[in-house]
């Protein structure tokens, strides 16, 4: 993996997100960005996938459905199980949808008791939004979220998700 570049992009509700990427793909996304950085397009446009990512990001931020399917994500050091959780979520739970931790475990061919392992994997997700871990809820509430539960709620609202009354 090449040397990562860092920059920021506009995000929802007037905030910014920190993007960390190499020529090979996205390494990390953090929001809100906690320090001023140069605009990320200064390096992203040099990457073969960068223009596509910037267009996809703009669509997402403007409230248009976006899957980020063709955006490369680098997951060095992540286990086969974690990668399978991320892949299944990324390809199987679209804009405006949600799933429970237990149902995601079932989609992985695991028993619902594996929900905790799924949650622990999502807790380590380095690229929220691109791997949409905010779309995974507990049976009895929103569940956790690395950037904070309020961010989870904001992202779900941004995507027009209708949450059940108990959430």
C-alpha positions in Angstrom: 0.0 0.0 0.0 1.3 3.4 -0.9 1.6 6.4 1.3 -1.9 7.6 2.3 -3.0 11.1 1.5 -5.4 13.0 3.7 -7.9 15.7 2.8 -11.5 16.8 3.5 -14.7 16.9 1.6 -18.0 18.6 2.3 -20.4 16.3 4.2 -24.0 16.4 5.3 -25.4 19.2 7.4 -22.6 21.6 6.5 -19.9 19.5 8.1 -16.8 18.0 6.5 -15.4 14.5 6.4 -11.7 13.5 6.5 -10.8 11.1 3.6 -7.6 9.0 3.8 -6.7 7.2 0.6 -3.9 5.8 -1.6 -3.6 5.2 -5.3 -5.1 1.7 -4.6 -8.3 2.8 -2.7 -10.0 4.4 0.3 -8.3 3.6 3.6 -10.3 5.6 6.1 -13.2 8.1 6.4 -13.9 10.2 9.6 -16.6 12.7 10.3 -16.9 15.3 11.2 -13.3 16.2 10.3 -11.6 17.3 13.5 -8.8 19.4 11.9 -8.5 21.6 8.8 -7.1 19.7 5.8 -6.7 20.5 2.2 -9.6 19.7 -0.1 -9.3 15.9 -0.9 -9.9 16.4 -4.7 -6.3 17.7 -4.8 -5.1 14.1 -4.5 -8.2 12.0 -5.4 -8.2 13.3 -9.0 -4.8 11.7 -9.5 -6.1 8.3 -8.6 -7.7 6.1 -11.3 -10.9 5.7 -9.2 -10.9 9.3 -7.8 -13.2 11.0 -10.2 -15.8 8.3 -9.8 -15.5 8.5 -6.0 -15.9 12.3 -6.0 -19.0 12.0 -8.1 -20.5 9.3 -5.9 -19.6 11.3 -2.8 -21.3 14.4 -4.2 -24.4 12.3 -5.1 -24.6 10.9 -1.5 -24.1 14.3 0.2 -26.8 15.9 -2.0 -29.3 13.3 -1.0 -29.3 11.0 -4.0 -29.1 7.2 -3.6 -25.5 6.0 -3.9 -23.9 2.6 -3.4 -20.2 3.3 -3.8 -20.0 -0.2 -5.4 -17.1 0.7 -7.7 -15.0 2.5 -5.1 -12.0 0.4 -4.0 -11.7 0.0 -0.3 -8.4 -1.1 1.4 -8.8 -3.3 4.4 -5.3 -4.3 5.5 -5.2 -6.3 8.7 -8.9 -7.2 8.7 -10.0 -10.8 9.1 -11.9 -12.9 6.5 -15.0 -12.7 8.8 -14.8 -8.9 9.0 -14.3 -8.6 5.2 -17.3 -10.8 4.7 -19.4 -8.7 7.0 -18.4 -5.5 5.1 -18.9 -7.1 1.7 -22.3 -8.5 2.6 -23.4 -5.1 4.0 -22.0 -3.1 1.1 -23.7 -5.2 -1.6 -26.9 -6.2 0.2 -28.3 -3.2 2.1 -29.0 -0.3 -0.1 -29.8 3.4 0.4 -33.0 3.8 2.4 -32.9 0.2 3.8 -31.8 -1.2 7.2 -31.1 -4.6 8.7 -30.6 -5.9 12.2 -27.2 -7.3 13.4 -28.9 -10.7 13.7 -30.3 -10.6 10.2 -26.9 -9.6 8.8 -25.4 -12.6 10.7 -28.0 -14.9 9.0 -27.1 -13.5 5.6 -23.5 -14.6 6.4 -24.7 -18.1 7.1 -24.2 -17.7 10.8 -26.8 -18.1 13.6 -28.4 -15.0 15.0 -26.1 -15.3 18.1 -23.3 -14.1 15.8 -24.9 -10.6 16.0 -22.4 -9.6 18.6 -19.5 -10.6 16.3 -21.1 -8.7 13.5 -21.4 -5.6 15.7 -17.8 -5.8 16.8 -16.7 -6.0 13.1 -18.8 -3.0 12.2 -17.4 -1.1 15.2 -14.0 -1.4 13.5 -15.3 -0.3 10.0 -12.7 2.2 8.8 -14.8 3.6 6.0 -18.3 4.5 7.2 -20.8 5.6 4.5 -18.9 3.6 1.8 -19.4 0.5 4.0 -22.8 1.6 5.3 -22.6 0.3 8.9 -25.1 3.0 10.0 -27.8 0.9 8.3 -27.4 -1.9 10.8 -29.7 -1.6 13.8 -30.2 -3.7 17.0 -33.6 -5.4 17.5 -34.5 -2.9 20.2 -32.9 0.4 19.2 -30.4 2.0 16.9 -27.4 0.1 18.4 -23.9 1.6 18.5 -22.0 3.6 15.9 -18.4 4.6 15.9 -18.9 8.3 15.1 -21.8 8.4 17.6 -25.4 7.3 17.7 -26.6 10.8 16.8 -24.6 10.5 13.5 -26.2 7.2 12.8 -29.6 8.8 13.2 -28.6 11.7 11.0 -27.3 9.4 8.2 -30.5 7.3 8.3 -32.6 10.4 8.1 -30.5 11.7 5.3 -31.3 8.5 3.4 -35.0 8.8 4.2 -35.0 5.6 6.3 -38.3 5.1 8.1 -37.4 3.6 11.5 -39.8 1.4 13.4 -41.4 3.1 16.5 -39.1 1.3 19.0 -36.0 2.8 17.3 
